[in-house]
Amino acid sequence: MNKTLLSISVVIATFNSERTIKNSLESVWTQDYPKDLLEILICDGGSKDKTLSIAKKYGAKVFRVPTALQSAEYNKGVGVNKAKNEIILLLDHDNVLPHGMWLKNMVEPFLAHKDVVGVEPLRFYYNRSMTTLDRYFALIGGPDPVAYYFGKNSHLSWIYDSYNLAGRVKDMGAYYIVRFKPTNIPALGGNGAAVRRKVLLKHAKCDPDNFFHIDVHVDLIRQGFNKFAITKDSIAHYTNNKFLPFLKRRRYFIEKYHFQDQGKRRYSIYEPKKDRKKLLRYVFISSTLIIPTIDSIRGFLKIRDFAWFIHPLMCFSMLIVYGVPTLREEVKRVFLGK
């Protein structure tokens, strides 16, 4: 066994993921990393397609989750509790590691700083061969302009040359060391986030019923485990979504994780006591479209891709997607006492 590197458990939640899982697993399997230091855990919610047969070809350990319980977050919680190695890598079924040294780059900060609890890539991978919507997500730094304008993005937009997200930052060359404050935590934990397993299990609520990839990182930071590293690398996210199906899925995500499961959540992008001004600012930004258009132009001057100009439309659409369920819940609270 290679003693100069750390062992990694790659946790992937799946449900009828045959369209994307092969490329994801191939990118893990072909890493320049010792195979005896890797385990791949597929936590599946009852796939009826070829997901599991593909997973087994790559030597993955398959854990079956009852379909009635399964969700991306619940399945990840199962995997986290089944993992055995020193580092847990939370990988989505449609993530692809963009080059063979990716895992070594992620492990480097853990080896150099014993108090670094988590490591994440700086950006989303961008390539002109990606779909228009995936290029937009990569360019802006994620699928949610609300987080972008609230200053809670976990990934950096290609508008910027260097780290300007939340936290106190120190440039270490190949990566940044960032200390996060409990009062300003970005949406960490998704799309290729790595974390020390023992620290996570001991200091965060990781049982499947309470597992949310952002919340467990919030748990750690609020308990003082606030030192993270951000590698100057990227993670590919191939959703292959069309605009309207994406909005429909986003609405489902918001309704489930912000309202239906609200009692279990420890984190929200919008915190009423602190973020009211940010919310009003976002309503103004997304309804007038001036600032999103300016940001699209800034981005286009950086990387000449017309995918930037989805941004104003996405900002306005997210105003509706977030606004409708929020108003509905407020009506229930006022008139029905719920």
N, C-alpha and C positions, 0 to 999 in steps of 0.2 A: 504493500500500500504506500502511496506517495505521501510522505509526512510533511511536505512543503506546501501542500494545498489543503483545502477544507472539503469535507464531504457535503454533498448537496442533495436535498430531496426536492424534486420538481413536482409541484402539485398543480394539477390541471382538472378543472371541472368540465364535464362534457354532458351533452344531451343531443343526440342526433347530429353529431359534429363531423361527419365523414368529409364534408366539403372542405374543411380547414385543418383537421387534426393531423393529417399526414405531413403537410409542410411544417407544421409546428414541431412535431416529433423528430422529423428529419433534421431540422435545424439544431435540435438538442443533441441528437445522436452523432452528428458530424462535428461536434465541438472538439477543439484541441484540449481535451480534458480527460483524465484517466477514467475509464469506464467503471473501475471498482470503487470510485468515489461518487458515483451517480446512482440515484434511484429515481424512477419516474412513477408517480402515483396518479392514476386516472380514476377520478371519482365520478361515476356515471349514474344518471338519473333514470335509466331504463331505455337506452337508445334502441331503436328498431332498425337502424341502418347498419353500415359497416364500421361504425366507430370502434367497437371493441376488438374486432378482428384486426383492424389497422394497429390499434394500440399494442396488441399482443406481439405483432411482428417486430416491434421496437423494444420488446422486453419489459413493457410497463406492467406494474402491479395494478390490477383492476379491482376497485371496490365499488360494489353496487349499492346505490342509494334508492330507497323506495320512491317511486314516481310521485306519490302524494306529498312527500316531504321535499323533494329535490328543488333546488334553485342554484344559481351560480354560487351564491354565498354559502348556503348550507353545504353544498358539495365540497367547497374549499375547506370548510370547517372540519368535515370528515377527514379530508386528506392531511390537514395540519396535525390532527391528533393521531394519524397513522404513521406519520413521517418518523424516520429514525436518525437522520443525519444531522450534522452540525448546523447547516444553513438550509432554510426553507426558501425556495424560489416559487413565488406565486405567478404562474403563467396562464394566460387565457388561451382557450383552444384556437383562437385566431391570431395569436402572437407568433412571430417568427424572429429568431435571433439572427441578425443581419450578417454576421461574419463569424468565423471559427474561433476567434479569440475572445468572444463576448463573455463567456463564463469566467475566464481568467481575469478579465478587466473588472468584473463585478467582485471577485474574491479579493483582489489586491487591497482595497481599503480595510477589509476585515482583518487581514494579516498584519497590516501596518499599524492599525489602531484597535487595540483590544476593547476599547469602550465604544466603538462604533457599533450600533445595534442594527442598523439597516442600511441597505445600499440600493439606489435606484438609478436608472439611466436618465440623462438630462432631457432628451428629446424623443419624439416619435420619428422613426425612419421615414425619409421622403424619397420617392422615386417617381419619375414621370409616367412610368408604366402602370401605376396604381390607378384605381378608379378616381373619378373627380372628387367624390365625397371623401374618400380615404386620403387623398392628397390635401384636401382642406383640413381635415382633422390633424394630419401631421404638421401642416404649416402653422396652424394656429395654436397647437399644443394640446389638443384634446377635443372631445365632442361637445363640450359644454361651455358656451360663451358666458354663462352666468358665473361659473367658477373663474373664468378668465378675467372678467371685470370686477369680481369681488377680491381679486388678488390671491386666490386660493388654488390656482392651477398647480398641478404636480409636475408638469412637463413644460419646458420652455418653448415659446413660439420661435419660429425661424426669423421673425422680425428682428430679434435681438441676437447679439453676438456672444454675450456672456450672461451668467446667472444673475437674474434680478428678481427672483421669486422670494417667498417668505423665508425668514430665518437669518441668523448671523452667519455670514459665509467667509470661508478662507480658501483661497485657490492653492491647491496642492500640485498643480501641473496636469496630471492625467484625470484628476477628479477634484471636486469641491468637498470640503468638510462644512456641514451646515448644522447649526444648533437651532432647534425650533423652540419657540415660546409656547406655553400652554394656551395663551390667549390668541395665537395666530397660527393655526395649523392648516397646511394645504391638504388636498385630497390625495394623500399618500396611499401606497399599498397595492395598486393595480398595475397591470401591464408590465410584468417583469420585475417586481419588487422582491428583494431578498432580505431576509431577517434572520437573526440568530434564534434557533429553535428553542433552546432552553429558556432564554429570556422571554420570548413570546409566550410560551406556555405557562410560565410562572407568573407573569405580570400583566397579562391581558385576558379578557373573557373570550376564550377560543372554542368553547363548546359549539357544536354546529348550530344550535338554536340561537346563539348570540353572536355568531361570527359574521362580521362585516369587514372587508379588507381595509377600509378607512378607519373604522372604529378601533380595531385592535392596535393600530399605530398611534391613535389618539390616546388609548389606554397607556401605552408605553411612555409617551411624551409627558403625560400628566403625572406619571410616577417618577419622572426624572431621567428616563432613558431617552434623551433628546438629541443625541449626537448621531447624525446620519452622514453618509457620503453620497454624492451625486456624480456618477461617472460621466465623462465627456463622450458619451456614447448614445446610441438610440435603440429603440425597440420597435419592430414593425408591427402594425396592427391592421390586418386585412379584413375589414368587416364586409366589404363588397356590397354595402347597403345602398338602396335607393333612398331618395330624400323622404318620401312619405312613409314608407315602412320604418325608416329610422326614427321619425318623429313618433310613430305609434309605439315603438318599442321603448322609446325614452319616456313617453307618458306612463307606460306600464311600470317602468323602473321607479319613477317619481312617486306614483300612487302606492306601490308596494313598499318601498323602502323609506319613504318620507311620511307616509300616513298609516298604512295598514300595520306595518311593523314598527311604528314610531316609538312605542313603549320600550322596545329593545335597543333602540339606537342610542349611542353616546355622542354622536356628532351630526351636525347638519351644516351644509354650506351657508345657510342663512340662520344666524342666531339673533332673535328679535331684539334682545337688549343691546346688542352691539352693532348690528348690521343694518339698522333701519335706513341710515343715510346712504349706505351702499345700495340698498334695494331701490330707494327712490332714484338714485343716480342711474341704476340699470334700467329702470322703467323709462327714464328720459332718453338714455342712450339708445335703447332698442326701439323706441317708438319714433324718434326723430331720424334715426339711421345716419346721422352726420358723422359721429365718431367712428362707428363701424366702417363706414365708407372710407374715411381718412386712413384707418388702420389697414384696410384692404389695399389702398394705394401705396402705403408705406411698405407693405409686404411685397406687393408686385414689383416695386422698384428694387427690392432685395433679391427676390427669385421670381422671374418672369413666368408666372403661371396664373391663368385666369381663374383657377380654383379659389384664389383669395376672395373673389367677389361673391362667393356664397355667403360670406360672413355677415353682411347686413341682413340678408334673408333669414339666416340661422338665428341671429340675435332676436329678430322680431318673432320668429316661430317659437323660440324658447320662452319668450314672454307669455305667449298663449299657453304653451305646454305646461309651464309652471303655474301660470295664473289661474287657469280654469279649476284644477283640483284644489288649489289653495282657497279660492273663493267658495267652492262647494263645501269644503271642510269648515270654513268660517261661518257659513250659513247654518250648517248643522249645529255648530257650537252655540250660536246665538239663539236660534229658533227651536232647536230640539234638545238643547242642553247636553249634546254629545261632545 
